[in-house]
Amino acid sequence: MTTSDLPAEGQSDVSAEGTEAPFDDVITLSTSTDEDGVVTVTVVGEVDTFTAPVLRSTLDGQLEQQPRELVIDLSGVQFLGSAGLAVLVETQKSSRSREVGLRLIASTRAVTRPLEVTGLIDLFTIADSTAR
């Protein structure tokens, strides 16, 4: 099992007392692999223009490993902007071309609403939890 927490691309996650890092803790990503070869990327925070490249890089890296299935757990996402939607669509296309199963965990309105409004929700297999 591997886990990594990443600050927004190009931003340090080290904060000096009395100063605020502009993107500190805006997005946190962790990755785990279960015994069946299913990779889960858990996203917590906001997925917008600033944080989408970090998510894209992580998802692309996981797809390069050819897992049996990639699960993107978005249950901790408070905001999903158009850049985040674009990353999800690109990941769906990439996973299909690599014949890797893709599933989204989307249980909050912050995630389901943008997917519904844009009509993208039909592109994905959506689950309410990590249970199969």
C-alpha atoms as a printed R data frame, in Angstrom:
    type eleno elety resid chain resno       x      y       z
1   ATOM     1    CA   MET     A     1   0.000  0.000   0.000
2   ATOM     2    CA   THR     A     2   1.349  3.427  -0.907
3   ATOM     3    CA   THR     A     3   0.096  6.759   0.289
4   ATOM     4    CA   SER     A     4   1.189 10.235  -0.695
5   ATOM     5    CA   ASP     A     5  -0.071 13.679   0.171
6   ATOM     6    CA   LEU     A     6   0.616 16.289  -2.454
7   ATOM     7    CA   PRO     A     7   0.342 20.057  -2.210
8   ATOM     8    CA   ALA     A     8  -0.885 21.925  -5.264
9   ATOM     9    CA   GLU     A     9   1.651 21.809  -8.097
10  ATOM    10    CA   GLY     A    10   4.427 24.329  -7.660
11  ATOM    11    CA   GLN     A    11   3.367 25.171  -4.123
12  ATOM    12    CA   SER     A    12   5.176 24.279  -0.934
13  ATOM    13    CA   ASP     A    13   3.264 22.544   1.815
14  ATOM    14    CA   VAL     A    14   5.543 24.116   4.415
15  ATOM    15    CA   SER     A    15   3.923 27.104   6.101
16  ATOM    16    CA   ALA     A    16   5.857 29.581   8.197
17  ATOM    17    CA   GLU     A    17   4.034 30.756  11.287
18  ATOM    18    CA   GLY     A    18   2.187 33.983  10.601
19  ATOM    19    CA   THR     A    19   2.047 33.475   6.827
20  ATOM    20    CA   GLU     A    20  -0.473 31.665   4.684
21  ATOM    21    CA   ALA     A    21   0.458 29.537   1.708
22  ATOM    22    CA   PRO     A    22  -2.115 30.374  -0.993
23  ATOM    23    CA   PHE     A    23  -2.908 26.733  -1.912
24  ATOM    24    CA   ASP     A    24  -1.982 24.987   1.318
25  ATOM    25    CA   ASP     A    25  -4.331 22.044   1.873
26  ATOM    26    CA   VAL     A    26  -6.546 22.922  -1.106
27  ATOM    27    CA   ILE     A    27  -6.221 19.336  -2.354
28  ATOM    28    CA   THR     A    28  -4.922 16.161  -0.783
29  ATOM    29    CA   LEU     A    29  -4.460 12.969  -2.764
30  ATOM    30    CA   SER     A    30  -3.790  9.512  -1.406
31  ATOM    31    CA   THR     A    31  -3.365  6.309  -3.356
32  ATOM    32    CA   SER     A    32  -3.842  2.726  -2.236
33  ATOM    33    CA   THR     A    33  -3.804 -0.641  -3.968
34  ATOM    34    CA   ASP     A    34  -5.788 -3.592  -2.671
35  ATOM    35    CA   GLU     A    35  -4.871 -7.260  -3.005
36  ATOM    36    CA   ASP     A    36  -7.060 -7.593  -6.129
37  ATOM    37    CA   GLY     A    37  -5.035 -4.974  -8.007
38  ATOM    38    CA   VAL     A    38  -7.665 -2.255  -7.683
39  ATOM    39    CA   VAL     A    39  -6.077  1.172  -7.267
40  ATOM    40    CA   THR     A    40  -8.022  3.812  -5.343
41  ATOM    41    CA   VAL     A    41  -7.099  7.487  -5.572
42  ATOM    42    CA   THR     A    42  -8.818  9.430  -2.798
43  ATOM    43    CA   VAL     A    43  -9.286 13.148  -3.434
44  ATOM    44    CA   VAL     A    44 -10.023 15.608  -0.628
45  ATOM    45    CA   GLY     A    45 -10.510 19.332  -1.174
46  ATOM    46    CA   GLU     A    46 -11.213 21.434  -4.235
47  ATOM    47    CA   VAL     A    47 -10.568 20.390  -7.829
48  ATOM    48    CA   ASP     A    48 -10.178 23.557  -9.874
49  ATOM    49    CA   THR     A    49  -7.798 25.176 -12.356
50  ATOM    50    CA   PHE     A    50  -4.976 25.268  -9.800
51  ATOM    51    CA   THR     A    51  -5.303 21.727  -8.440
52  ATOM    52    CA   ALA     A    52  -6.475 19.796 -11.520
53  ATOM    53    CA   PRO     A    53  -2.905 19.339 -12.888
54  ATOM    54    CA   VAL     A    54  -1.905 17.570  -9.660
55  ATOM    55    CA   LEU     A    55  -4.886 15.229  -9.950
56  ATOM    56    CA   ARG     A    56  -4.223 14.637 -13.657
57  ATOM    57    CA   SER     A    57  -0.592 13.729 -12.988
58  ATOM    58    CA   THR     A    58  -1.540 11.282 -10.235
59  ATOM    59    CA   LEU     A    59  -4.256  9.586 -12.297
60  ATOM    60    CA   ASP     A    60  -2.031  9.351 -15.392
61  ATOM    61    CA   GLY     A    61   0.718  7.790 -13.287
62  ATOM    62    CA   GLN     A    62  -1.658  5.180 -11.937
63  ATOM    63    CA   LEU     A    63  -3.020  4.327 -15.391
64  ATOM    64    CA   GLU     A    64   0.534  3.791 -16.663
65  ATOM    65    CA   GLN     A    65   0.785  0.945 -14.131
66  ATOM    66    CA   GLN     A    66  -2.138 -0.840 -15.883
67  ATOM    67    CA   PRO     A    67  -4.224 -1.640 -12.779
68  ATOM    68    CA   ARG     A    68  -7.192 -3.981 -13.134
69  ATOM    69    CA   GLU     A    69  -9.459 -1.137 -12.041
70  ATOM    70    CA   LEU     A    70  -8.989  2.505 -11.062
71  ATOM    71    CA   VAL     A    71 -11.351  3.954  -8.472
72  ATOM    72    CA   ILE     A    72 -11.441  7.717  -7.961
73  ATOM    73    CA   ASP     A    73 -12.942  8.474  -4.562
74  ATOM    74    CA   LEU     A    74 -14.399 11.980  -4.760
75  ATOM    75    CA   SER     A    75 -16.437 11.764  -1.553
76  ATOM    76    CA   GLY     A    76 -14.138 14.324   0.112
77  ATOM    77    CA   VAL     A    77 -14.360 16.880  -2.708
78  ATOM    78    CA   GLN     A    78 -16.057 20.164  -1.766
79  ATOM    79    CA   PHE     A    79 -15.772 21.777  -5.227
80  ATOM    80    CA   LEU     A    80 -15.463 20.260  -8.708
81  ATOM    81    CA   GLY     A    81 -14.825 22.860 -11.394
82  ATOM    82    CA   SER     A    82 -14.595 22.593 -15.161
83  ATOM    83    CA   ALA     A    83 -10.876 21.780 -15.027
84  ATOM    84    CA   GLY     A    84 -11.666 18.868 -12.709
85  ATOM    85    CA   LEU     A    85 -14.412 17.670 -15.033
86  ATOM    86    CA   ALA     A    86 -11.928 17.768 -17.918
87  ATOM    87    CA   VAL     A    87  -9.475 15.622 -15.935
88  ATOM    88    CA   LEU     A    88 -12.205 13.065 -15.239
89  ATOM    89    CA   VAL     A    89 -13.190 12.899 -18.924
90  ATOM    90    CA   GLU     A    90  -9.553 12.534 -20.022
91  ATOM    91    CA   THR     A    91  -9.027  9.811 -17.421
92  ATOM    92    CA   GLN     A    92 -12.126  7.991 -18.643
93  ATOM    93    CA   LYS     A    93 -10.837  8.066 -22.229
94  ATOM    94    CA   SER     A    94  -7.371  6.947 -21.189
95  ATOM    95    CA   SER     A    95  -8.671  4.121 -19.004
96  ATOM    96    CA   ARG     A    96 -10.907  2.879 -21.824
97  ATOM    97    CA   SER     A    97  -8.028  2.871 -24.322
98  ATOM    98    CA   ARG     A    98  -5.903  0.898 -21.826
99  ATOM    99    CA   GLU     A    99  -8.788 -1.448 -20.995
100 ATOM   100    CA   VAL     A   100  -8.683 -0.446 -17.320
101 ATOM   101    CA   GLY     A   101 -11.985 -0.359 -15.443
102 ATOM   102    CA   LEU     A   102 -12.883  3.044 -14.018
103 ATOM   103    CA   ARG     A   103 -15.286  3.827 -11.212
104 ATOM   104    CA   LEU     A   104 -16.053  7.097  -9.419
105 ATOM   105    CA   ILE     A   105 -17.119  7.315  -5.792
106 ATOM   106    CA   ALA     A   106 -19.419 10.339  -5.845
107 ATOM   107    CA   SER     A   107 -21.783 10.800  -2.953
108 ATOM   108    CA   THR     A   108 -21.897 14.567  -2.519
109 ATOM   109    CA   ARG     A   109 -23.823 17.211  -4.412
110 ATOM   110    CA   ALA     A   110 -20.568 19.136  -4.961
111 ATOM   111    CA   VAL     A   111 -19.507 16.316  -7.304
112 ATOM   112    CA   THR     A   112 -22.743 14.886  -8.663
113 ATOM   113    CA   ARG     A   113 -24.292 18.245  -9.583
114 ATOM   114    CA   PRO     A   114 -21.533 19.361 -12.025
115 ATOM   115    CA   LEU     A   115 -21.543 15.888 -13.605
116 ATOM   116    CA   GLU     A   116 -25.333 15.976 -14.017
117 ATOM   117    CA   VAL     A   117 -25.548 19.561 -15.313
118 ATOM   118    CA   THR     A   118 -22.905 18.922 -17.970
119 ATOM   119    CA   GLY     A   119 -24.374 15.560 -18.963
120 ATOM   120    CA   LEU     A   120 -21.068 13.842 -18.201
121 ATOM   121    CA   ILE     A   121 -22.497 11.616 -15.487
122 ATOM   122    CA   ASP     A   122 -23.508  9.021 -18.103
123 ATOM   123    CA   LEU     A   123 -19.842  8.522 -19.103
124 ATOM   124    CA   PHE     A   124 -18.965  7.065 -15.707
125 ATOM   125    CA   THR     A   125 -19.776  4.169 -13.446
126 ATOM   126    CA   ILE     A   126 -20.790  5.950 -10.247
127 ATOM   127    CA   ALA     A   127 -20.891  4.378  -6.795
128 ATOM   128    CA   ASP     A   128 -21.872  5.831  -3.425
129 ATOM   129    CA   SER     A   129 -19.092  4.059  -1.518
130 ATOM   130    CA   THR     A   130 -16.001  1.929  -2.015
131 ATOM   131    CA   ALA     A   131 -18.091 -1.232  -1.625
132 ATOM   132    CA   ARG     A   132 -18.537 -3.099  -4.902
